[in-house]
Amino acid sequence: MNSFMISIWYSLLVVVALCSMVCSASNKTRSWDGVLSPKIKAEQRADHVVRLPGQPKVSFKQYAGYVTVNESHGKALFYWLFEAADKPANKPLLLWLNGGPGCSSIGYGEAEELGPFFPEKGSKPKLKLNKYSWNRATNLLFLESPVGVGFSYSNTSNDINELGDTIAAKDAYTFLVNWFRRFPQFKSHDFYLSGESYAGHYVPQLAEKILEANAIGSKDDHIKLKGFMIGNALLDDETDQRGMVDYAWDHAIISDRLYNNLKRNCNFSNQNLSNHCNTALTEYFNQYQLIDIYSLYSPICVENQTGTHKNRQPPVIDAISPRLFSRFPGWGRKPAGYDPCLSDYTDTYMNRQDVQAALHANLTKLPYPWTHCNDNITSWSDSPPSMLPTIRKLIAKGLRIWIFSGDTDGRIPVTSTRYTLRKLGLETVKEWKAWYTSAQVGGWTIEYKGLTFVTVRGAGHQVATTKPRQALQLVKHFLSGKHLPSSPPS
């Protein structure tokens, strides 16, 4: 064969190869259905949410339902998945967890922070489309965890009394293994964890559990974990509590006299309270009865003085970190949406029978209404006073780790998180600098060796609620592993 013919054959082979690659990519973008077994297809059809009451029309698919995590106990966790708004087959998968412990990632995360649909006020069910939903960047999975939260349940009543960090991580991992078996098309996707508040415990512990199981478990159940991002996160008892007091004084919430009393009489490394410290902390939390501790400069809900989120205080859970502050009713205040009455709308919407039917939820007819946080969770068996040993271990594993902080949150303030990160003693790679959303400063950031810290200017405890545009920008850059813009656009 002469050189001319060889050149032609080579060109044809290249064209065929390129066509194969393009066609394969195109098919991957269009549909995953071709690789699914009839059994898997049937399970996914059963969980497919066709349309919610009052829902605007959308192009992306959503699924919701139960995944069993313990058959003998009849224990099942409730999830809600939103495929990415564009090309879901090419996007990562992110699991969002809210904290409490005992609070719903659907009630807060989905319905009031970063999900596609927000309930609105009115006698008829109506959902508002969130144009800053995180499913613009990723396939978005919400989980009501642990058992007893939201629609998640157990047929073994004693399970509610045996909860703790260890069980929460174990059940969440079992959920993921079984969920990926139901949705195998996502197994090849990069997987990330995210959450806020007590998810400062949930997320690192689940990440650790996944890595441990990946090392010794079946390849079929391998989870492609790449990293995690947590916001206004409970990470270290001593610095979280000390930072709350310093932040309150620095933001003119408490007087010099009270600040000095707290510093003089309270040892934030000690679980035992002196009488003088107890008196000072009571006065401290009384100041936060007047404003929203979760977002200092946001309004409070005054529309319904007897509403579920106006004055209700959950039971004190002594065993939950931080052990000193958690003894005071003010610590138990729950966040509200901004619209400050948004949580009331969510309560109403999620307790509608037609909504629950559309979500395939409450199939066992729970003897209590759906709530943002379960008041029946009154004990917690284990909660480490510091998550820093786990964070250090995960840094060493090479995970992408971002910690972010809304800087108007008084509950886990930016001051606390900065004190906590200082304890890690990490080497600084890129110094403290502003980052931008369009022409405005979105916050500040510093890159340590193995960890990036980001503040979000003007955001409260629920960053995606109070600063949705910046929150979407944050998650997009995290998932892509790119630095936030350090200058405004020219």
Number of C-alpha atoms within 10 A of each C-alpha: 5 6 8 9 10 11 10 11 12 11 12 12 11 12 12 11 12 12 12 12 12 12 12 12 13 11 13 16 15 12 13 14 12 9 11 15 10 10 10 16 16 13 12 17 12 13 20 19 20 11 15 18 16 16 15 12 9 11 9 14 15 20 20 22 23 23 19 20 23 14 10 10 15 12 21 25 26 26 25 21 24 23 22 24 20 16 17 26 22 16 23 20 29 28 21 26 28 28 24 19 27 25 26 29 31 28 23 26 22 26 27 27 27 26 27 22 21 23 23 22 15 10 8 10 19 19 20 14 16 17 15 21 23 27 26 20 25 27 27 28 24 24 28 27 29 29 25 27 28 29 29 25 26 22 13 11 12 10 15 19 14 13 21 18 19 16 17 19 23 16 21 25 20 17 23 18 20 16 18 16 15 18 15 17 15 22 18 13 20 17 21 26 23 23 26 29 22 24 26 26 29 28 28 26 22 21 23 17 16 24 17 11 16 17 10 9 12 9 10 12 16 18 22 17 19 17 24 24 28 26 28 30 28 29 27 23 24 22 24 27 25 19 24 21 23 17 23 23 16 14 11 9 17 20 13 12 9 17 19 13 16 23 15 11 17 22 17 21 15 11 14 13 16 12 11 13 18 19 15 21 24 15 14 20 17 15 15 20 12 9 15 23 26 25 27 22 14 19 15 19 20 12 10 11 10 10 14 15 24 19 12 13 15 18 17 19 19 16 18 24 26 25 21 23 25 17 20 19 17 21 18 17 20 20 19 24 24 19 16 18 22 20 28 22 20 24 18 17 27 24 14 14 12 14 17 18 14 18 25 18 21 21 12 10 9 15 7 9 15 23 22 26 21 21 15 13 23 18 18 20 13 15 16 16 17 20 18 17 10 15 22 14 13 21 15 10 13 12 17 19 22 20 21 24 30 28 23 25 26 26 29 30 29 28 23 29 26 15 16 22 18 11 12 12 10 14 11 14 13 12 10 14 13 19 23 18 18 13 11 12 17 26 22 19 22 16 19 17 12 20 22 20 21 24 23 26 19 18 27 31 27 30 30 25 22 23 19 20 16 22 24 21 18 23 18 17 14 20 22 10 10 10 13 20 16 15 15 12 10 5
